[in-house]
Amino acid sequence: MLKRGWYGYLWAALFLSLSLPSLSAVDKEPKKADAKELLEKAIALAKIGKIEQALQAASKAIEADPKNVEAYLLRGSIYSRTMNYEKAIADLNHVLSVDPELAEVYDRRGDWHLQSGAFKAAIADFDAFLKRRPERTPHHWRRGIAYYYTGEYVQGQKQFEGYQKVDSSDVENAVWRYLCMARGSGVKKARADLLKIGNDPRVPMKQIYELFRGESKASEVLEAARAGDPPAEKLQRNLFYAHLYLGLYYETEGDEDLARKHITTAAEEYKIGDYMWYVAKVHAQLFRKGRKAVK
């Protein structure tokens, strides 16, 4: 959601600190001195999509050096790519048992809790992160999303209002605040108090904003997403965001069928690498479990 590039921190440091090796076979009998080489192999394998081999290399690095925190961090990250959040979170639990003051590990674990649908656990981890990095509090829109799904709409609204001070040109931030208000105070008040947004150049954010403001139609959002015959990758992204926010819009309008249709379409037909795809996936799962639209 919002602007990209939100994942720096420890994870970028971990990946950049290890040079890329040649892709030779993983040693069958690793020794402690081989852990760094095995980590390098795991990174290289993951980068080219050989996930199972990457997991094997990372696991062997742990066998070679059981106290190597980087190995657990890396393996957890690879597990998360397969959406095996139970194992991914278990690896971060181990890291935090070694050093409970690694703030960014709480943040990443919070993401994986959110992506698995464990929203309260996500908030607890985000809070643990922000306790150690309080200056990041206004930036933490992901905590706002977690609040929305736990039904803590006032807290979610405040979180998105805080982010407005970080970036006043983000349509998604305005929309998520609207969603919290629609659930907590009603659609009429949410629309009347929709945050004022500057220029968000992403397609089709202008039309999405106008839709929530009551000045556009769903068809115009989809038309904007397809306009200009964009290349396949850009079209995929445009249509993902169009369907995601159409689904969220219809949910606040009380049209459960259209909400379910668009959210499911976003999650199943337009998978992209952005964080918000995981939100769409979880939301689609909630519909399957009986989530209701705003009445």
KEPA-743087 format. One line per 3 residues: number of its first residue (from 1); for each residue x, y, z of C-alpha. Coordinates in steps of 0.25 Angstrom, whole numbers, plus 5000, padded with zeros to 4 digits. Example, Ala and Ser with C-alpha at 12.3 -4.5 7.8 and 13.67 -1.06 7.14 Angstrom:
// residues 2
1> 5049,4982,5031 | 5055,4996,5029
END
This chain:
// residues 295
1> 5000,5000,5000 | 5004,5014,4999 | 5018,5017,4994
4> 5027,5006,4991 | 5041,5003,4997 | 5036,5001,5011
7> 5044,4989,5015 | 5059,4994,5017 | 5064,4991,5031
10> 5071,4979,5035 | 5066,4971,5023 | 5073,4979,5013
13> 5086,4979,5021 | 5085,4964,5022 | 5084,4962,5007
16> 5094,4973,5003 | 5104,4969,5013 | 5106,4955,5006
19> 5112,4955,4993 | 5106,4946,4982 | 5114,4933,4979
22> 5114,4923,4968 | 5103,4913,4968 | 5110,4901,4972
25> 5103,4889,4979 | 5100,4890,4994 | 5110,4882,5002
28> 5105,4869,5008 | 5113,4870,5021 | 5114,4885,5025
31> 5124,4889,5035 | 5123,4902,5043 | 5133,4910,5035
34> 5123,4907,5023 | 5111,4914,5028 | 5114,4927,5021
37> 5116,4921,5008 | 5103,4913,5010 | 5096,4926,5013
40> 5101,4932,5000 | 5096,4920,4992 | 5083,4921,4999
43> 5082,4936,4995 | 5086,4933,4980 | 5076,4921,4979
46> 5065,4929,4985 | 5068,4941,4975 | 5066,4931,4963
49> 5053,4925,4969 | 5059,4912,4973 | 5052,4912,4987
52> 5053,4898,4991 | 5068,4898,4989 | 5070,4911,4996
55> 5062,4906,5008 | 5072,4894,5008 | 5084,4903,5007
58> 5079,4912,5018 | 5075,4899,5027 | 5089,4894,5025
61> 5095,4907,5029 | 5087,4906,5042 | 5093,4892,5044
64> 5107,4897,5041 | 5105,4908,5051 | 5093,4907,5060
67> 5096,4921,5066 | 5096,4928,5053 | 5085,4938,5054
70> 5086,4942,5040 | 5083,4928,5035 | 5070,4928,5043
73> 5066,4942,5038 | 5069,4937,5023 | 5061,4924,5025
76> 5050,4931,5031 | 5049,4940,5019 | 5050,4929,5009
79> 5038,4922,5017 | 5030,4934,5016 | 5031,4934,5001
82> 5024,4921,5000 | 5014,4927,5010 | 5018,4916,5021
85> 5017,4926,5032 | 5017,4916,5043 | 5031,4912,5040
88> 5035,4927,5036 | 5030,4932,5049 | 5037,4921,5057
91> 5050,4925,5051 | 5048,4939,5056 | 5044,4934,5069
94> 5057,4927,5070 | 5064,4940,5066 | 5057,4948,5077
97> 5060,4938,5088 | 5075,4941,5085 | 5073,4956,5084
100> 5059,4962,5088 | 5063,4976,5085 | 5064,4974,5070
103> 5053,4984,5066 | 5052,4981,5052 | 5050,4966,5054
106> 5037,4969,5062 | 5033,4978,5050 | 5035,4967,5040
109> 5029,4957,5049 | 5017,4966,5050 | 5016,4966,5035
112> 5016,4951,5034 | 5005,4951,5045 | 4997,4960,5037
115> 4998,4953,5024 | 4994,4940,5031 | 4982,4947,5037
118> 4986,4948,5051 | 4983,4962,5053 | 4984,4964,5068
121> 4998,4957,5068 | 5002,4967,5057 | 4998,4979,5065
124> 5006,4973,5077 | 5018,4972,5068 | 5017,4985,5062
127> 5015,4991,5076 | 5028,4984,5080 | 5035,4990,5068
130> 5030,5004,5071 | 5033,5004,5085 | 5048,5002,5081
133> 5046,5011,5069 | 5036,5022,5073 | 5040,5031,5062
136> 5034,5022,5052 | 5020,5023,5058 | 5014,5032,5048
139> 5020,5024,5036 | 5013,5011,5041 | 5001,5010,5032
142> 5002,4994,5033 | 4998,4995,5047 | 4986,5004,5043
145> 4982,4992,5033 | 4983,4982,5045 | 4974,4991,5053
148> 4964,4991,5043 | 4963,4976,5042 | 4962,4975,5057
151> 4951,4985,5058 | 4959,4996,5065 | 4954,5006,5056
154> 4957,5019,5064 | 4972,5014,5066 | 4972,5011,5051
157> 4967,5025,5047 | 4977,5031,5056 | 4989,5023,5050
160> 4985,5028,5036 | 4983,5042,5040 | 4997,5041,5045
163> 5002,5036,5032 | 4995,5048,5025 | 5006,5056,5031
166> 5017,5047,5025 | 5011,5047,5011 | 4999,5056,5008
169> 4998,5051,4993 | 4995,5036,4996 | 4981,5032,4992
172> 4982,5019,4999 | 4984,5025,5012 | 4971,5034,5010
175> 4963,5022,5006 | 4968,5013,5018 | 4964,5024,5028
178> 4951,5025,5020 | 4949,5010,5022 | 4951,5011,5037
181> 4942,5023,5038 | 4931,5016,5030 | 4931,5004,5039
184> 4932,5012,5052 | 4924,5025,5049 | 4916,5022,5036
187> 4919,5025,5021 | 4912,5038,5021 | 4922,5044,5031
190> 4934,5037,5025 | 4931,5043,5011 | 4929,5057,5017
193> 4942,5056,5024 | 4951,5049,5014 | 4965,5054,5015
196> 4969,5064,5004 | 4980,5058,4995 | 4990,5064,4986
199> 4995,5058,4973 | 4996,5043,4974 | 5001,5039,4960
202> 4999,5024,4961 | 4988,5018,4952 | 4976,5018,4955
205> 4978,5025,4968 | 4971,5038,4963 | 4958,5030,4959
208> 4958,5022,4972 | 4959,5035,4980 | 4948,5041,4973
211> 4940,5028,4974 | 4941,5029,4990 | 4938,5044,4989
214> 4925,5040,4982 | 4929,5047,4969 | 4932,5035,4960
217> 4927,5021,4956 | 4933,5007,4957 | 4933,5006,4942
220> 4942,5019,4941 | 4952,5012,4951 | 4954,5000,4942
223> 4954,5009,4929 | 4966,5017,4935 | 4973,5004,4939
226> 4973,4999,4924 | 4974,5013,4917 | 4986,5015,4908
229> 4988,5000,4905 | 4999,4998,4916 | 5009,4987,4916
232> 5005,4974,4922 | 5012,4976,4936 | 5007,4990,4937
235> 4993,4986,4933 | 4993,4975,4944 | 4997,4985,4955
238> 4986,4995,4950 | 4975,4984,4950 | 4980,4979,4963
241> 4978,4992,4970 | 4965,4995,4963 | 4959,4982,4967
244> 4964,4983,4981 | 4958,4997,4984 | 4945,4994,4977
247> 4944,4982,4986 | 4946,4991,4998 | 4937,5002,4993
250> 4926,4992,4991 | 4928,4986,5005 | 4926,5000,5011
253> 4913,5002,5002 | 4907,4989,5007 | 4908,4981,4994
256> 4914,4968,4999 | 4913,4961,4986 | 4921,4971,4978
259> 4931,4973,4989 | 4934,4958,4990 | 4935,4958,4974
262> 4945,4969,4973 | 4954,4965,4985 | 4954,4951,4980
265> 4958,4956,4966 | 4969,4964,4971 | 4975,4953,4980
268> 4973,4942,4970 | 4974,4948,4956 | 4984,4959,4958
271> 4995,4955,4967 | 5006,4965,4969 | 5018,4966,4978
274> 5013,4978,4986 | 5009,4977,5001 | 4995,4980,4997
277> 4993,4967,4990 | 4995,4960,5003 | 4984,4968,5009
280> 4975,4965,4997 | 4978,4950,4999 | 4975,4951,5014
283> 4962,4959,5011 | 4957,4949,5001 | 4960,4938,5012
286> 4951,4946,5022 | 4940,4946,5012 | 4941,4931,5011
289> 4940,4931,5026 | 4927,4939,5026 | 4932,4954,5027
292> 4920,4963,5025 | 4919,4977,5018 | 4916,4989,5025
295> 4901,4990,5027
END
